[in-house]
Amino acid sequence: MMGWSRLAGESMFVRRLAPQEDKVDLTLVRAEDLEPLARHFGALLGGVHRRGATRIPKRPWTDEDRIELVHRAVALAGAHEAMYLAYCDLSRPK
């Protein structure tokens, strides 16, 4: 249930989520708590990526870098959802 893939020439570790893994139901989170929760999750994820970095960037990210990162994250999330739905379609009983 683990593997690797390439995205834009970069090697990526991937794994299938287990059904028992905790998931966050954002419909149960109050609207005013969504941004702080997203910042918290982002900090956790950023820490994980930082620990896995093979080289340190020479300069901090600019505002433009952050905007581009968000755009790429949205595109990646869309591709992930599309692939998951395609997998579900292919693996359902006919």
C-alpha positions as CSV (number, residue, x, y, z in Angstrom):
1,M,0.0,0.0,0.0
2,M,3.0,2.3,-0.4
3,G,4.7,3.4,-3.5
4,W,6.2,6.3,-5.4
5,S,5.3,8.5,-8.2
6,R,6.8,11.4,-10.2
7,L,5.2,14.8,-10.4
8,A,6.8,17.5,-12.5
9,G,10.0,15.5,-12.5
10,E,10.1,15.1,-8.7
11,S,9.9,11.7,-7.0
12,M,7.1,11.5,-4.4
13,F,6.3,8.9,-1.7
14,V,2.7,7.9,-1.8
15,R,0.5,5.7,0.4
16,R,-3.1,4.7,0.5
17,L,-5.1,6.0,3.4
18,A,-6.5,3.3,5.7
19,P,-10.2,3.5,6.5
20,Q,-9.5,3.7,10.3
21,E,-7.4,6.8,9.9
22,D,-8.9,9.8,11.7
23,K,-10.4,12.3,9.3
24,V,-11.7,15.8,10.0
25,D,-15.3,16.6,9.2
26,L,-15.1,20.3,8.4
27,T,-18.8,20.6,8.4
28,L,-18.6,20.2,12.2
29,V,-16.1,23.1,12.6
30,R,-17.5,26.6,13.2
31,A,-16.8,29.0,10.4
32,E,-14.6,31.2,12.6
33,D,-12.4,28.2,13.6
34,L,-11.7,27.2,10.0
35,E,-8.8,29.6,9.3
36,P,-7.0,28.8,12.6
37,L,-7.4,25.1,12.0
38,A,-6.1,25.4,8.4
39,R,-3.1,27.4,9.8
40,H,-2.5,24.7,12.4
41,F,-2.6,21.9,9.8
42,G,-0.5,23.9,7.5
43,A,2.2,24.3,10.2
44,L,2.1,20.6,11.0
45,L,2.5,19.7,7.3
46,G,5.1,22.4,6.8
47,G,7.1,20.9,9.7
48,V,7.0,17.4,8.1
49,H,8.1,18.7,4.8
50,R,10.9,20.8,6.4
51,R,12.2,17.7,8.2
52,G,12.2,15.8,4.9
53,A,14.0,18.6,2.9
54,T,17.2,17.7,1.2
55,R,18.4,21.3,0.9
56,I,17.5,24.5,2.6
57,P,16.2,27.3,0.3
58,K,18.6,30.3,-0.1
59,R,15.9,32.8,0.7
60,P,12.5,32.9,2.5
61,W,9.4,32.6,0.4
62,T,8.0,35.8,-1.0
63,D,4.3,36.7,-1.1
64,E,4.3,35.7,-4.8
65,D,5.8,32.3,-3.9
66,R,3.1,31.7,-1.4
67,I,0.4,32.6,-3.9
68,E,1.9,30.2,-6.5
69,L,2.1,27.5,-3.8
70,V,-1.6,27.9,-3.1
71,H,-2.4,27.7,-6.8
72,R,-0.3,24.5,-7.1
73,A,-1.9,23.0,-4.0
74,V,-5.4,23.6,-5.4
75,A,-4.4,22.0,-8.7
76,L,-2.8,19.0,-6.9
77,A,-5.9,18.6,-4.7
78,G,-8.1,18.6,-7.8
79,A,-5.8,16.0,-9.6
80,H,-5.9,13.8,-6.4
81,E,-9.6,13.9,-6.2
82,A,-10.0,13.2,-9.9
83,M,-7.7,10.2,-9.7
84,Y,-9.4,8.9,-6.6
85,L,-12.8,9.1,-8.3
86,A,-11.4,7.4,-11.4
87,Y,-10.0,4.6,-9.1
88,C,-13.4,4.2,-7.4
89,D,-15.1,4.0,-10.8
90,L,-12.6,1.4,-12.1
91,S,-12.7,-0.8,-8.9
92,R,-16.5,-0.8,-8.4
93,P,-18.4,-4.0,-9.3
94,K,-19.8,-4.0,-12.8
